[in-house]
Amino acid sequence: MIKALKIFQYAYIIFAVLFAWDAISNWSLDRSRSYISLLFAALAVFMFFFRKRFRKKFEDRNNQK
């Protein structure tokens, strides 16, 4: 289960890169769409660090038992 959490943790970084790429490629065409993509990229980076901390707490709790 820990490996699955680690895989999903890094999936957020992949999504952040994809959303950032979408924002950069559409910057000159549609700025409002680019802002939304940048928002999603920032949210994905936040979720990466949130899930990382959650996984470490989960591992620490399992090691104490």
HELIX and SHEET records of a PDB file:
HELIX    1   1 ILE A    2  SER A   25  1                                  24    
HELIX    2   2 ARG A   31  GLN A   64  1                                  34    
END                                                                             
